[in-house]
Amino acid sequence: MATTTATARAFGTAGLRWLAGCRAFGSPALGLLDPPAASSSGRRALASSAAGGEGGDLGSEFYQFRDRKIPFVPELTIHKPSDEIAIPCFRVLDDAGNSVHGDSGEYEVEEPLAKKMYETMVRLQTLDTLFYEAQRQGRFSFYMTCFGEEATVIGSAAGLEHADHVFAQYREHGLLLWRGQTLQEFADQCYGNHRDYNKGRQMPIHYGRKDLNVQTISSPLCTQLPQAAGAAYANKLAGYEGITVTYFGEGAASEGDFHAAMNFASTLSCPVLFFCRNNGWAISTPSDEQYTGDGIAGRGQAYGMPAIRVDGMDALAMYHATKAARQYIVENQSPVILEAMSYRTSHHSTSDDSSRYREISEMKAWKARDPVSRFQVWLEGKGWWTESEESELRAEARKEVMKVLDLAERERKRPLRDMVTDVYDEVPQHLERQYEEIKAFALKNKALFPNDTPIE
């Protein structure tokens, strides 16, 4: 306090502003331990500098903050978010499936890629439909669909590279489908049988594949964001060629982990894509009760992070936006936030009934904008898709999904002992004791366990 008071006497208000400026701007003067003498010539030099005179580069017109110039103004103004222009939403196809660019060919893709994207979207839609019905029949415990968000997931998956590490939430299983996971492997995981890569330890649809660079999904909301930021930073230090991508919903952006991850990634220039699926609902909470302001992409500016907003129900827009974001991240080694505007046309999960908190008419209106049908119209307009191909694809997809469900259901379960293995190199005594208690309970209450669960 004494030093500050002495400095104030020596420099006056203008001098303190200069000294604070040196600290804030990283000026060479920051290295000076002692302030210059408060001579009359010194006061004249400061005045000259403040006026933009010779020998000064601070000026009075701008507050220099890193690479940004913030203008000084004599008027006091409260800047309201409503006065700012919202970040625009990029799209290629209109609601009817027609290109907004006409016949220019801008932002389109080659026929083989377009057909692969569409076929994957149809298979994903079929997978969700039949798996949802299987859960309702009691064949396994839980399921979540991505109805209304097929273009968001498949379009972005197509715009990424296999080397990119993915930290998903729980509605991006289409990315695994795009990268090569078979329908049988999806079914095996949901049933938790002996072929499940997660050894039956995860809830259904909580997938993970090391060979496909997809981290195992966890239920707690938003924990994957700081993990992704950290992984991106580690990969950057290691010189890894791929980027890191983390998916999340707009509801997850209300969690504290979101802000920690964004700030971490921005200040350390982590090569990570923050991919927000803004589908309008965080379970039963609508987005307008989750936040105000310019959505999730609008937060990018506060963190010094480039942002893109995209029509998430437009597969072509999603593909090109993801590719552009990835290229920017690679070239600049810095994060990007992408907000995909879509709508969840299904229930949050099989544990939810969305008709209790939103109107049926609202859901029907959004279903009419089905992203799969929208992309189909564009393909047909290009002459790349026919009705016969459509009928054949859907029939084959349905037949294959029903087959894998039946096969997965007949496979044996993992041994009960797998609950305590792989946690440590050797199972410690405290886990052995816990397992013996579980085993005793299982033997006494066999009716509570599947008949094909080995109890060893």
MIVEX-72287 format. One record per residue: residue in three letters; x, y, z of N, C-alpha, C, O in turn. Coordinates in steps of 0.05 Angstrom, whole numbers, plus 5000, padded with zeros to 4 digits. Atoms other than C-alpha are relative to their C-alpha. Example, Ala and Ser with C-alpha at 12.3 -4.5 7.8 and 13.67 -1.06 7.14 Angstrom:
// residues 2
Ala501849765000524649105156501850245000503950245013;Ser498449764999527349795143498550225014499550445018;
// end
This chain:
// residues 456
Met501749765000500050005000501750255000501150444986;Ala498249764999505850485017501250054973501350284965;Thr498849965027509050364950498150124981498850304965;Thr502149905018502550484914499550305005499250454987;Thr500549724993501451144952502350174991501950394980;Ala497749855009508551374938500050044970500650254959;Thr500149995029507751204865497950204991498350354971;Ala502249825007501151584862500950295003500450464986;Arg499149734995504452204892502050094977501950314968;Ala497949945020510252164842498950044972499850214957;Phe500950005028506252034779497350134996496850234974;Gly502749915004499252264791498349794985499349574980;Thr501850195013493251934757501049914973500949674966;Ala499150075027496251964687502449805002502649624985;Gly497750184997502651634711499249725008500349524998;Leu501050264992498851064744498849854976499149614972;Arg501250125024495050944679502249904982502049684971;Trp497850095017501650914642501349755011501949564997;Leu498850234987504650424693498349764997499349544991;Ala501850235003498449984691500049914972499849674966;Gly499950075028498750014616502449834993502249644978;Cys497650165005505849754615499649725009500549534996;Arg500450274989503749164658498049854982498449614977;Ala502150145016497649014616500949934972500149724962;Phe499350045028500849084548502549834996503249764974;Gly497550155003507248694563502250184989504050094975;Ser498049815009511249324549502749955011502949845033;Pro497350034988518849314558500350145026502050075043;Ala499849864975517649804614499249835024499749905047;Leu500850184978514749224654502449905015502249845039;Gly497650114987521849004669501450205018503250135033;Leu498849794983523549664704498949975029496449985032;Leu500950034972523249574780499450275012497650295029;Asp500449744988523650314796498650184979499550194956;Pro501349815018518950834765501850234994503550305011;Pro498349775006522151434730499350235018497150255029;Ala500449774983522952074769497750184990497350204966;Ala502349835008516952534770500950284995500050475009;Ser499149745007520453114739498150144982496350024971;Ser501749845018517153674700500349904972498349904956;Ser499650105027520253404637498649734996497549674974;Gly501450265001517352714653497150044996495849904981;Arg502949945003510453014661499350104972497250034961;Arg500549905027511153374595500149774980498649774960;Ala499750235018513352714561497449835001496549734980;Leu502550164998507252354588497750144987496150014973;Ala502249855013502652904565500349994970498349964956;Ser499650025029505852894496499249724990498049704969;Ser500650275008505152134494497049964999495949844980;Ala502850034999497852164514498650144978496450064969;Ala501149855022496552664460500849894973500150004952;Gly499150125026499852224408502550144990503150124966;Gly497649855009506152654407502449824996502249584998;Glu497550145005513252464391501049855024500849955047;Gly498850164978516351914433498049835015498849695034;Gly502050174987509851564453498549834981497949924959;Asp501550185018506150974423497549905013496149735002;Leu502450094986500550884474497650124988495649994983;Gly502349865012495951404445497650025019497649895040;Ser502449974983489151614472497549904985495349924996;Glu502450085015484651324418499349715005496949645003;Phe500650294997485250574433501349895025503449985034;Tyr498850174978486350104491500949754986499349584977;Gln498850235015491049584461499949765018501249755039;Phe500250244984489248894486500849774981499249694964;Arg498850205018493648364454499850104971501050314965;Asp500149915027492048414380497450164994496850204970;Arg502549855004485548804391500350295009501550345030;Lys500149724992484649554392497250075009495350054994;Ile502649934989478949764437499950315001501450435016;Pro500149705001476950494422499150125027497250015039;Phe501049844978476250994478497850184990498050294968;Val502249825008469751394476499350185023499550105046;Pro500749824979467552004515497149965011496450075032;Glu502850044991460251764521499849735015501049535007;Leu500650254985457951254572497649864988495549974986;Thr502150155013453850714538499849725012501849595016;Ile500550284992450750064563499449854975497449904961;His500350165024451549564507498349765005499049585020;Lys502050224996445549104504500549794978501049854955;Pro499750225019446148414471498050034976498749954954;Ser502049985022439748574431500950204979499850194957;Asp499049815020443549134396502049884981502649994960;Glu498050135017448648654368498649814979496549704984;Ile501050185021447548264304500749715007503049655013;Ala499550284994446747514316501849874979501849954956;Ile498350155019451847044285498149864981496349714989;Pro501850125020448546814220500349704999502349595009;Cys500150295002446646084207500549914971498949974954;Phe499250095027450045764147498349764991497849585007;Arg501550225012445845314102500649984971501350174958;Val499750065029446344994033497349934989496650014966;Leu502650095008439444674028497850155015498050195039;Asp502349884986432845014043498349785011499049545009;Asp501750204986427244664081498949794981498249574989;Ala501150185019424744344017502149824987501449654970;Gly497850165012431544043999501250114975502649974961;Asn498949875024433344543944502450165008502550285029;Ser497549854994440244853940499450304999498250404980;Val500449715000440145593959502050134981501750374976;His498149895020445945683910499249934972500749994953;Gly501050065027441845443851501849794987502549594999;Asp498450195015445845083798503050075000504549974983;Ser497249915000452445413816501949775008504349785001;Gly498350224992455044763846501750075025503349915034;Glu498549924976457845153906499149845025496749805028;Tyr500550154976458244763971498549744995496749675011;Glu501150275004456344103941502249805003504449875010;Val498150214997459843433943499749814976497849824961;Glu500050195022461542883893497949785006497249735029;Glu502150204998456342343880500649775019498949705036;Pro499550234982459841753916499850095030498749945046;Leu500149914972460642163980497250065008496350005030;Ala502849934994453542433977498349755005496749755024;Lys501650254997450641733969500849855025499149745039;Lys499250134976454841454025498950145025498050015044;Met501249854978452542014071497149935004496149895026;Tyr502950054999445241894054499549715010497849675027;Glu500450284993445741134060500649965030499249815044;Thr499350024972449041204129497850135017497150035039;Met502249874986443541684151497549825002496249805022;Val502350185001438141184130500549765019498749685034;Arg499350224983441740614166499850085029498949935047;Leu500249904973442341044228497150035009496449965032;Gln502949964994434941224226498749735005497049705023;Thr501250274996433140484219501049875025499549755040;Leu498850104975437940284275498550125024497749975042;Asp501349874977434740794322497149905003496249855025;Thr502850085000427640594303499749725013498049685031;Leu500350284991428539844316501349955027500249795043;Phe498950034973433139904376498250135021498050025043;Tyr501949874982428240384408497749805006496849775029;Glu502250194996422639874397500949765016499449655032;Ala499050224985427039314424500250065030499549905047;Gln499949934972428139694488497250025012496849935035;Arg502749994990420739824495498849725004496949695020;Gln500850274996419739074490501449875023500949645030;Gly498650114976424338984550502449834993503449685010;Arg497850175008429938664510502750105011504549945015;Phe497749894985435139134540499050255014496850345010;Ser500949824980434939684591499650294992498050435004;Phe500049715005435940364558500850064971502349904959;Tyr499149925027436640724492499450294995497650415008;Met500449725008437241414461500350024970502149904958;Thr500049975030435741614389501250274993501650445010;Cys499249735009438242194347498150094978499050224959;Phe501949915020431842304307500050314998499950445018;Gly499949725005432142994276502850114998503350334989;Glu497249915000439743024283501849834984504249834987;Glu498450185017441942514232502050164983504350074979;Ala498249845017444843054187502250135016504550165007;Thr498049884983448443384245502249815005504649885003;Val498050204993452042744263501549904976503949904975;Ile498750125023453342434195501550224984503650174973;Gly498749795015454943094161502650085013504650124999;Ser497549934986460143264214502049774999504449814996;Ala498250245001462942554215501449994973503849924972;Ala498850015027464142594140502150224997503950204981;Gly498149785003467843254149502449975017504350145015;Leu497750054983472742974200501849794987501149674967;Glu498150205009478742524190500149775022499549825045;His499950224981479641834222502050055023501549955045;Ala498049954980485742094260498950195022500250215043;Asp501149824980481342594297498849855024497149685020;His501050134976479942394369497350125008497050375008;Val502749904995472642444388499249945029499549725039;Phe501150034974469742564457497050074997496250304996;Ala502949965005462242464446498450035025499449995047;Gln501949994978456242584490498549735001499649545012;Tyr501450265001451042034478498049994977496349824977;Arg501850015023447442204413501650014974500550104953;Glu498349995024453242134364500849734990502949704978;His499350275009453141384351500249984970501449794960;Gly499850005030452341554277502950044991503749954970;Leu497249965007459641764278501549735000503249684983;Leu498850274999461641054298499149844975500749704963;Leu501050135024457240794242501550094975502249934958;Trp498549895023460741254193502949894999503949844978;Arg497250094999467641024217500349704998502549604998;Gly499850295006465940294208499049815021499149575017;Gln501150194981462640014270497649864988495949994976;Thr502150155013457939464248497450015017497550075041;Leu502550014985450639404267500049795021498849825042;Gln499750224981452338754302501450105025500750035048;Glu498549904978457339124346498350205017498750215041;Phe501849834985452039634365498249835017497749895041;Ala501850174986447339084385501449865024500249835045;Asp498550144979452638704425500450185024500350095047;Gln499649814978454039334466497550055016497550055041;Cys502549954986446739464482499149765017497949805038;Tyr500650234984445838754505502149935021501649785039;Gly497950054981452438754542500949715000501649605021;Asn499250295001454238054518503049984999504550175001;His497250054998461037734516501750124978504150134979;Arg498549885022462838064450500150305002501450434986;Asp500049724996461738764476502850105007504149995026;Tyr497349904995468239164474500350125028502550125039;Asn500049894973466339494540499649795022499449855045;Lys500350224982465438804572497550025018497549925040;Gly502549994986458338954593500050205024498250195040;Arg499849824976460539504642498750274995498450425014;Gln501149745006457240084607497049984995496049764987;Met502849995008449940294599499849974969501750034955;Pro500450015029447040154529500550284988499950485000;Ile499349775017449240664476502350165011503050374999;His497549874990455340864518502449864987503849715000;Tyr497950155016460140634464502850125004503150335015;Gly497249914999467640694459501649824982501449574984;Arg498350165018472640464406502750124997503050334984;Lys497249905002480140564412500950004971502250194962;Asp499150025028481340334340498750214982499750274961;Leu501449795016476340854315500450285012499150475003;Asn499349754987479141404360497550145012497250385011;Val502449904986472541484398500249925029500149695036;Gln499850054971473241564473497449895011495249965001;Thr502450124989468341164515498250225013499250395027;Ile501949804991462141564531499449965029499249735039;Ser500850024972460441724603497450165004496950364990;Ser502649874996453741924631500050285012498450455004;Pro500049744988455542524674500350224979502050214961;Leu500249805021453943144634502450184999503350305019;Cys497949805006459543554603502849935009504650095004;Thr497350074991465443194634501949964977504349994981;Gln498350055023468043044564501450264990503450234975;Leu498949755012469443784548502850065011504750104995;Pro497349954991475343914595501949774994504349824990;Gln498350235008477943214579501050044971503349994965;Ala499349955028477843394505502050234997503950214982;Ala498149785001481344054517502849915009504849984996;Gly497450114991486843694556501249814980503749824976;Ala498950185020487543154504501150154976503150084965;Ala499049845023488143674449502650135006504450154989;Tyr497549874993493544034487502349795000504549854991;Ala497950215000497343374498500849924972503149894966;Asn499450075028496743204424501650224987503350164970;Lys498549785012499243894406502949995008504750024991;Leu497250034991505443804449501449774987503949784983;Ala498850255012506543114419500350024970501549854957;Gly499849975029505843374348498149814985498749744962;Tyr501950195013499842924333498650144977498050374978;Glu501049885025496943024264497050065001496150244986;Gly502849954999489542994282499150215020500850305036;Ile501149814980485043474320498349845020498049605018;Thr501850124981480543334379497250134996497050374992;Val502749915004472943394373498449925024498549685033;Thr501850084978467943414430497250104994496850334988;Tyr502849955004460443384421498650055026499349935047;Phe501649954976455443664471497450144992497350264970;Gly502549865005448443934475500050285012501850345028;Glu500049724989446444654490499449995030500250185044;Gly500450024971444144414559502649965015503050075037;Ala497450054987451144174575501650265002503450285019;Ala498549755000453744874559499350175024500550385029;Ser500749864975450345104624501749895023501650005045;Glu498350114979455244674664502650165003503550284984;Gly497549864995461444964696502349894983504150034975;Asp497850135016465844464658500250124972502450134961;Phe500049885026463844804593501950255000503650284983;His498549754999466845474614503049945006504850074994;Ala497250074994473145154643501449904975503749974969;Ala498850125024474344764579500550214979502550214966;Met499749795020473145364534502450185006504050254989;Asn497849824992477945804573502749864998504649984989;Phe497650165002483145264578500949984971503250034965;Ala499350045028482945124503500850264987502750264970;Ser499449745013483045864484502750115009504350194992;Thr497549894991488746084528502549844993504749954990;Leu497750185007493145484510499949934970501649774961;Ser500150055029491145484436499949714994501549604979;Cys500250295004488844764437498549954974496550074968;Pro501450075025486944454370497649835004497649594999;Val502450154993479944254390497650134988497450384988;Leu502549905010473144324358497849955021497249725027;Phe502250024981467544464408497549994983496750194971;Phe502350045018461444184372497449995016496949795029;Cys502549994985454744394402497749924983497250044962;Arg502550075014448444044380497850155015496850065036;Asn502149854987443244564397497449894989496449994968;Asn502450125010437044134390497450105014495349985011;Gly502349864989432444594429499149925027497750065041;Trp500950104974431444174491502249865016503649695005;Ala498350144981435643964551498249835017497349925038;Ile502250174989431143384570497450164998496450204977;Ser502649865001424943774590500350315002498350455003;Thr499649714998428144464594500650124972502550044959;Pro499649875027427444894530502550185001503350275022;Ser497549855001433545264506499750295010501650405021;Asp500349724991430545954522499950025031500050245041;Glu499850004971430545744595502849925009503549935033;Gln497250084994437845514591501850244998503850265014;Tyr498249785004440946164567498650234987496450204975;Thr500949775016439846864539502450074983504549954984;Gly497849925017444147224489500049854974498149724967;Asp499950125027446546974422500949715001503049644991;Gly499650285001446246234435502749915011503950045028;Ile497450124991452545804444502350114983504450174994;Ala497849895018456546054384500750285009503050365006;Gly499449734991455846754412501950025023503050245028;Arg498149994977460146564471502949994990504850045005;Gly497350025011466146464425501550265003503950255010;Gln498649744999467747204424501150055028503350165031;Ala499149954972468147234500502649855006504249935023;Tyr497650174995473446684499502150044978504149904978;Gly498049965021477146964438500149774981502349704971;Met500150245016474946364398498250034975496050124977;Pro501749985024472546344325497549825003497649615016;Ala502550154997465346104318498649974973498950144955;Ile501650055023460845804265497349915009497049755028;Arg502750104995453345714266498949884974499250004953;Val500850155024450345204219497249885003496349825026;Asp502650145000443544914200500649705004501649574986;Gly499350274993444344244235498249794986498849554988;Met501750185014438743934193500649994970499149894954;Asp499149985027442544064129502749854998504749955007;Ala497650175000447543504115502350134984504650114993;Leu497849885016451443894062501250235016503750265016;Ala499049784984452044504107501849905022503950015028;Met498550114978454444074164502749904991504849935004;Tyr497450115011459743734121502050224994504350215003;His498249795007462644374094500950175024503250265025;Ala499349854977462444744160502049865017503949985028;Thr498250154984465944184196502849994987504850015001;Lys497450015015471344134142501450275003503850295008;Ala498849734998472444894145501050045029503250155032;Ala499149974973472844884221502549835005504449935018;Arg497750174997477744304219502550124987504750124999;Gln497849885014482144644168501150255015503550285018;Tyr499249774984482245284210501649915024503750035030;Ile498650104976484244894272502849904993504749965008;Val497450115008489844534236502050224992504350215000;Glu498249795010492645154203500850205022503050315022;Asn499549804979492145604265500649885027501450035046;Gln499550134974492945084321498550155022499650225043;Ser501749864980487245414358497249884999496449754979;Pro502650124999480245204379497950154984498250394978;Val502349895014473645334343497549895014497449665022;Ile502650104990466445294369498150004977497850204963;Leu502050035022461145044321497349935013497149755029;Glu502750054989453745084338498149914977497650054958;Ala501850115020449144634298497150035009496349915030;Met502749954992441944874301498149784989497749764964;Ser501750225009437244274299497649985018496950175032;Tyr502350044982431343974336499849705006499949544988;Arg500350284992430543334376497049934997495350005013;Thr502850075005424243034346499049765015496749675012;Ser500850234984424242444393500150075030500650305037;His499849964971424042354468503050025007504749934991;His497249994992430442494506501349735001503649694992;Ser499150284998431241754520497649835005495349935005;Thr502250184994427041144534498950045028496949925035;Ser500949944973426341414605498350265000497750365022;Asp501349735002422842044580497549984983497349824964;Asp502449975016416042234553499750304994498750465010;Ser499949715006416842904517497350124995497150374994;Ser502749895004409342974505499050145025497050285025;Arg500849874975408943194578500950285002499950445019;Tyr499049734997412843824567500250164973501150384973;Arg500249855025411944014493497749914984496849684986;Glu502450055015406244044445500649804977502749814965;Ile499750195021405143474396500250154973501750064955;Ser499949855024403943994342502850114994503750134971;Glu497349905003410944274354501849784989503449834970;Met498350225009414143594345499349934971501149874955;Lys500850075027410143454282501050214980501950144957;Ala499149795017412044124252503049974994503950014971;Trp497150055005419443964261500549754985502449734969;Lys499650255014418743254237499650044970500749894953;Ala500449955028416243544171502550114986502750104962;Arg497449915010423243834163502249795002504549855003;Asp498250234996426343144170502650034983502450054958;Pro497549965015433743224150500749774980502049824960;Val499450235018434042524118498450044974499550014952;Ser501749955024428142674071501050244984501050244960;Arg499049765013431043354057502449944982502650054960;Phe497650085015437643054034499249824977500449834955;Gln501050185021433942523994498950164976499550104953;Val501149835022430243073954502350124984502150134959;Trp497849895014436843393937501449794982502149854959;Leu498750215016439842733914498349934976499449894954;Glu501850065022433742583871500150224979500050174955;Gly499849785018434243273841502550004983502650104961;Lys497450035015441443133821500049764981501849734965;Gly500150245017439242483788501749775011502449594997;Trp498250194988443442083838498549795017499849625029;Trp501550184983437841713874497249954988496050134976;Thr502650075012431541343853498249875022499149795043;Glu501950124981425341063887500749715005500449615027;Ser499350294996427540343875502549975018502549795034;Glu497750014983434240483908499250065029500249945048;Glu501049934973430540793967498649765013499249705036;Ser501550234989425940193976502049775007501749645028;Glu498150214996431739703970501750065025502249885041;Leu498349934978436140084020498549975027499649855045;Arg501550024975430740134073499349725008499349645031;Ala500750284995428639414066502449845010502249695029;Glu497650154992435739154072500950095028501849935044;Ala499149894973437339614131498249885022499349805043;Arg501950114980431139374168500649705005500649615028;Lys499450294998432738644154502649955016502749785033;Glu497450034986439938724178499850075030500949935046;Val500249924972438139094242498449795016499249725039;Met501550204986432938574262501749755004501549615025;Lys498250234998438038024249502050035022502449855038;Val497949964979443438324293498950015028500249925047;Leu501250004974438638434350499549725010499949655033;Asp500550284993436637704349502649855008502649705027;Leu497550134995443837474346501250095027502249935042;Ala498849894976446137934402498549905025499749855046;Glu501650094978440437704447500749725008500449645031;Arg499550294994442536974441502949965010503549745020;Glu497350034991449837104459500150015030498650155043;Arg499850024971452036944530501150275011502450424997;Lys499149764986453437494580502949975010504049755010;Arg497350004988460137684609500049875028497949895041;Pro499950114973462337324673499650235021500550455016;Leu500549804979460237684737502750115010502850345019;Arg497449924989467537714758501350234984503050364994;Asp498949785016469038204701499550275013500750475005;Met500549754986466338734748502550115013502850355016;Val497749914984472938764786502649964985504750044996;Thr497550035015478038584733500550254983498750414979;Asp499149785017481939094691500150275015500750475003;Val499849754984481539614747502950045008504050265006;Tyr497150004993488539434772501349774985500049594975;Asp498650225013493938994743499449745013499049535000;Glu500850234985492438504798497750085019497950305031;Val502349934984485838494835500850025030501749825041;Pro499249984972487238774905498049875019495849805011;Gln501650144980484438474969497350135005495349995008;His502549874993479139004981497949944977495549924983;Leu501850075021476138864912499249715001496949644994;Glu500750294998476538114923497849965021496049815017;Arg502050034980472538194987497350104991495249984996;Gln502549895011467438624952498749804980496349764980;Tyr501150195020466738114896498849765014496749665005;Glu501150234986465737544945497250065011495549885011;Glu502649924990459937924975497950014977495749914980;Ile501849995023456938054906499349714991497149654984;Lys500450285009457937324887498049855018496349715008;Ala501850134981454437084950497150094996495349934996;Phe502749895005448537544936498949884974496549814973;Ala501050115026448137304863499249715002497249634990;Leu500750284997448136574882497449965016495949775011;Lys502450024984442636694933497650114986495350044992;Asn502349875013438437124886500449974969500550174955;Lys499550055029439436804817497850114983498350174959;Ala502349905016432637044794500450294992499250394973;Leu499549725006435337754794502150034978502650264969;Phe497849995020440837584744499149844975497749654977;Pro500650165025440337354671501049725003503149675016;Asn499450284997440436604667502749924988504049744997;Asp497550075013446536614622502450165010504550184997;Thr497849854988450937044668501749815016500849715037;Pro498350184985456836614691500750135028501750355029;Ile499349914973457736684767502249835010501749595017;Glu497650164993464636454784501150085027503149965036;
// end
